[in-house]
Amino acid sequence: METYIGIDLDTNGGLTHLGRIVMDGWLFDLIPESETCAGWNAAQMQNLYEKVYAAWEPHAHLPGQLPPALREKHARIYEAAMERGRNAGWNPELGEDE
């Protein structure tokens, strides 16, 4: 990866490893929700990943462990992503080889 394409142009409506890092950056207010991370290099994405990982640690990396306001924000962000993904052809069912 030279640079990240940005969550708005990412595969499956952003339902990728990098897209989830961006969405979790939004969740924890590490970046504004208007930030798509388009053009970010690997070091910038790694830095965001490390911040996201640290932000998830107190919640055992489980959405159900988030306080109510963050749980609602998580649901809003991820429901929108799943809708974008479905519109882009994403199928949430895993194949036999996944």
PyMOL commands that set and color helices and strands:
alter all, ss='L'
color gray80, all
select helices_A, chain A and resi 11-14+17-27+42-59+63-65+68-87
alter helices_A, ss='H'
color red, helices_A
deselect
rebuild
show_as cartoon
